[in-house]
Amino acid sequence: QGVKTETEKKGYPAHLVGREAIAKVFGVGPRTIDRWVEEGAPILLVGRKRQANYDALWSWLAKKTTKS
């Protein structure tokens, strides 16, 4: 309907809903998502579902890996 973000143009949804969906897009297991939350990832709990913005989470991961 509206203008697609660069993320959506690449085939990824800009907004991810659910721990499993986030894990699938990033190629990790659901437990990794829990660990990332503990480490301060920009993943929110909305109701009973984890939610994340793809670009914000990707940026967080990039910063995390450059620190290691």
C-alpha positions in Angstrom: 0.0 0.0 0.0 2.5 2.7 1.1 6.1 3.2 0.3 8.3 0.3 1.1 11.3 0.7 3.3 14.7 -0.5 2.2 14.3 -3.5 4.5 11.0 -4.5 2.9 12.5 -4.1 -0.5 15.1 -6.7 0.5 12.3 -9.1 1.4 12.3 -8.7 5.2 9.4 -7.2 7.1 10.3 -3.9 8.8 8.4 -5.0 12.0 8.8 -8.5 13.3 6.3 -10.0 15.7 7.0 -13.1 17.7 10.1 -14.7 19.1 10.1 -17.4 16.4 9.6 -14.9 13.6 12.5 -12.8 14.8 14.7 -15.9 15.2 13.8 -17.2 11.7 14.7 -13.9 10.0 18.0 -13.7 11.8 18.9 -17.4 11.4 19.1 -18.2 15.1 17.1 -20.2 17.6 14.3 -18.7 19.9 16.6 -19.1 22.9 19.1 -16.8 21.2 16.4 -14.1 21.1 15.9 -14.5 24.9 19.7 -14.1 25.3 19.7 -11.0 23.1 16.9 -9.5 25.2 19.0 -10.1 28.4 21.9 -8.4 26.6 19.9 -5.3 25.9 18.7 -5.9 22.3 15.9 -3.6 21.1 13.3 -6.3 21.3 10.1 -5.4 23.2 7.5 -7.5 24.9 4.1 -6.3 23.7 1.3 -8.3 25.3 2.6 -11.8 25.1 4.7 -11.4 22.0 8.2 -10.2 21.4 8.4 -7.5 18.8 11.4 -5.9 17.0 12.2 -3.5 14.3 14.4 -5.2 11.8 16.7 -2.3 11.2 17.1 -1.4 14.9 17.9 -5.0 15.8 20.3 -5.4 12.8 22.1 -2.2 13.9 22.3 -3.4 17.5 23.8 -6.7 16.3 26.4 -4.9 14.1 27.5 -2.8 17.1 27.6 -5.8 19.4 29.8 -7.8 17.0 32.3 -4.9 16.4 32.8 -4.6 20.2 33.8 -8.3 20.5 
